[in-house]
Amino acid sequence: TVDKAALTVSANDARKVYGDADPTLAYSVNAAQLKYTDAASVVSGVNLSAPTGSAATAGTHVVAASGGTATNYDVTLVNGVLTVEKAALTVSANDARKVYGDADPTLAYTVNTSQLKYTDAASVVSGVNLSTATGAAATAGTHVVAASGGVAANYAITTANGTMTVDKAALTVSADNARKVYGDADPTLGYSVN
């Protein structure tokens, strides 16, 4: 009686970025277990499967190996790992504008939708914090609209700051009327600020 020799067939690990093309799955035969002049080609019928497309979310997934036969060998299958890295996504603080002394504008941000994958929408992003100078601190000139934080499943977020422009407020300065008698001392001149 000749028993079959042990032979391990392992699904290869694979890697991709979320939204990129799915990798081609492959397997490796433990050549050290092959006898005589046998080659890895003695193995056939190995099926490999892993999540694809939008189901291949960021994180790790099993590359499942099944089936597989080889004359003279008892095949043992070992699963592999598919690692899916987060895709890049930029979130930018919107520029804003106000007049000094007016109400502070509502701050907002924009998601670069050209970087979104599959049917994902900008709503996948949450937790973005926006801040800038407010009230009396929002002096005439430009101020940074700082963006920070932000999370999104399957995406690595990069934030970009915006600019708030504060225009000068209008202010009327009027010379005060004055009166004198010809030949008298000149009156002190003054002005009024509206």
C-alpha positions as CSV (number, residue, x, y, z in Angstrom):
1,T,0.0,0.0,0.0
2,V,1.3,3.4,-1.0
3,D,-0.2,6.3,0.9
4,K,-0.4,9.7,-0.6
5,A,2.3,12.2,0.5
6,A,1.3,15.4,2.2
7,L,1.3,18.5,0.1
8,T,0.4,22.0,1.3
9,V,-1.1,24.5,-1.1
10,S,-1.3,28.1,0.2
11,A,-3.3,31.0,-1.1
12,N,-0.9,33.9,-1.7
13,D,-1.5,37.0,0.3
14,A,-2.6,40.0,-1.8
15,R,-2.9,43.7,-1.4
16,K,-4.9,46.6,-3.0
17,V,-6.1,50.1,-2.3
18,Y,-9.9,50.5,-1.8
19,G,-11.4,51.3,-5.2
20,D,-8.5,50.0,-7.3
21,A,-8.7,47.0,-9.5
22,D,-9.0,43.7,-7.7
23,P,-5.7,41.7,-7.6
24,T,-5.3,38.4,-9.4
25,L,-5.4,35.7,-6.8
26,A,-2.8,33.0,-6.9
27,Y,-1.5,30.1,-4.8
28,S,1.8,28.5,-4.0
29,V,2.7,24.8,-3.8
30,N,5.2,23.8,-1.1
31,A,7.9,22.6,-3.4
32,A,9.9,21.1,-0.5
33,Q,7.1,18.5,-0.2
34,L,7.2,17.3,-3.8
35,K,8.8,14.0,-4.5
36,Y,11.1,12.8,-7.2
37,T,10.9,15.2,-10.2
38,D,7.3,16.2,-9.5
39,A,6.5,19.9,-10.1
40,A,3.9,22.3,-8.8
41,S,1.9,21.6,-11.9
42,V,0.8,18.3,-10.4
43,V,-1.8,20.4,-8.5
44,S,-5.0,21.4,-10.2
45,G,-8.5,22.5,-9.4
46,V,-7.6,25.0,-6.7
47,N,-10.3,27.6,-6.3
48,L,-9.5,31.0,-4.7
49,S,-12.0,33.6,-3.6
50,A,-11.9,36.9,-1.8
51,P,-14.2,40.0,-1.6
52,T,-14.1,42.1,-4.7
53,G,-15.3,45.5,-5.8
54,S,-17.0,47.6,-3.1
55,A,-17.2,44.5,-0.9
56,A,-13.4,44.7,-0.5
57,T,-13.6,47.3,2.2
58,A,-10.5,48.7,4.0
59,G,-9.0,46.2,6.3
60,T,-8.1,42.5,6.0
61,H,-10.1,39.7,4.3
62,V,-9.7,36.0,3.8
63,V,-8.4,34.7,0.5
64,A,-10.1,31.4,0.7
65,A,-8.6,28.3,-0.9
66,S,-10.8,25.3,-1.7
67,G,-10.7,22.2,-3.9
68,G,-7.4,21.1,-5.3
69,T,-6.2,17.7,-6.3
70,A,-2.8,16.1,-7.1
71,T,-2.0,12.6,-8.1
72,N,-0.1,10.9,-5.3
73,Y,-0.6,13.7,-2.9
74,D,-3.0,14.5,-0.1
75,V,-3.5,18.3,-0.5
76,T,-3.9,20.6,2.5
77,L,-5.1,24.1,1.8
78,V,-4.1,27.2,3.6
79,N,-6.0,30.5,3.3
80,G,-4.3,33.8,2.6
81,V,-5.0,37.4,3.5
82,L,-6.2,40.2,1.3
83,T,-5.2,43.6,2.8
84,V,-7.2,46.6,1.5
85,E,-5.6,49.9,2.2
86,K,-7.7,53.1,2.6
87,A,-8.1,55.3,-0.5
88,A,-6.9,58.9,-0.3
89,L,-9.6,61.6,0.1
90,T,-9.2,65.4,0.4
91,V,-11.5,67.5,2.4
92,S,-11.1,71.2,2.0
93,A,-12.4,74.1,4.1
94,N,-14.4,76.5,1.9
95,D,-13.2,80.0,1.6
96,A,-15.5,82.6,3.4
97,R,-16.0,86.3,3.3
98,K,-17.5,88.9,5.7
99,V,-17.4,92.6,6.5
100,Y,-15.8,93.5,9.8
101,G,-18.5,93.7,12.4
102,D,-21.0,91.7,10.5
103,A,-22.3,88.3,11.6
104,D,-19.7,85.5,11.3
105,P,-20.3,83.3,8.2
106,T,-21.2,79.7,8.6
107,L,-18.2,77.6,7.8
108,A,-18.4,74.6,5.5
109,Y,-16.2,72.1,3.7
110,T,-16.1,70.4,0.3
111,V,-15.2,66.7,-0.4
112,N,-13.2,66.0,-3.5
113,T,-15.8,63.8,-5.1
114,S,-13.5,62.8,-7.9
115,Q,-11.6,60.7,-5.4
116,L,-14.7,58.8,-4.2
117,K,-15.0,55.2,-5.3
118,Y,-17.9,53.1,-6.5
119,T,-21.2,54.8,-5.5
120,D,-19.8,56.5,-2.4
121,A,-21.0,60.0,-1.8
122,A,-19.6,63.0,0.2
123,S,-21.8,62.0,3.1
124,V,-19.3,59.2,3.9
125,V,-17.2,61.9,5.6
126,S,-18.1,63.1,9.1
127,G,-16.4,64.7,12.1
128,V,-14.6,67.5,10.2
129,N,-13.9,70.4,12.5
130,L,-13.7,74.0,11.1
131,S,-12.5,77.1,12.9
132,T,-11.5,80.6,12.2
133,A,-11.3,84.1,13.9
134,T,-14.7,85.3,15.0
135,G,-16.3,88.4,16.4
136,A,-13.8,91.2,17.2
137,A,-10.9,88.9,16.5
138,A,-12.0,88.7,12.8
139,T,-10.1,91.9,11.9
140,A,-9.9,93.2,8.4
141,G,-7.6,91.1,6.3
142,T,-7.3,87.4,5.8
143,H,-7.6,84.6,8.3
144,V,-7.1,80.8,8.1
145,V,-10.2,78.6,8.1
146,A,-8.6,75.6,9.7
147,A,-9.9,72.1,8.9
148,S,-9.0,69.2,11.2
149,G,-10.3,65.8,12.1
150,G,-12.7,63.9,9.8
151,V,-13.3,60.2,9.3
152,A,-14.7,58.1,6.5
153,A,-14.9,54.4,6.2
154,N,-12.4,53.2,3.5
155,Y,-10.7,56.5,3.2
156,A,-7.6,58.2,4.6
157,I,-8.6,61.9,4.9
158,T,-6.3,64.8,4.2
159,T,-7.6,68.2,5.2
160,A,-6.9,71.5,3.5
161,N,-7.4,74.9,5.1
162,G,-9.4,77.7,3.5
163,T,-9.2,81.5,3.8
164,M,-11.7,83.9,5.4
165,T,-11.4,87.4,4.0
166,V,-12.7,90.2,6.2
167,D,-13.4,93.4,4.4
168,K,-13.2,96.8,6.1
169,A,-16.5,98.2,7.4
170,A,-17.7,101.6,6.1
171,L,-17.1,104.4,8.5
172,T,-18.2,108.1,8.0
173,V,-16.2,110.8,9.6
174,S,-17.9,114.3,9.4
175,A,-16.2,117.6,10.1
176,D,-18.2,119.6,12.7
177,N,-19.8,122.8,11.6
178,A,-18.1,125.9,13.1
179,R,-18.9,129.6,13.4
180,K,-17.0,132.8,14.2
181,V,-17.3,136.6,13.9
182,Y,-15.0,138.1,11.4
183,G,-11.9,139.2,13.2
184,D,-12.4,136.9,16.3
185,A,-10.2,134.0,17.1
186,D,-10.6,131.0,14.9
187,P,-12.7,128.3,16.5
188,T,-11.3,124.9,17.4
189,L,-12.2,122.5,14.6
190,G,-13.6,119.1,15.3
191,Y,-15.1,116.0,13.7
192,S,-17.7,113.4,14.4
193,V,-17.5,109.7,13.8
194,N,-20.7,108.0,12.8
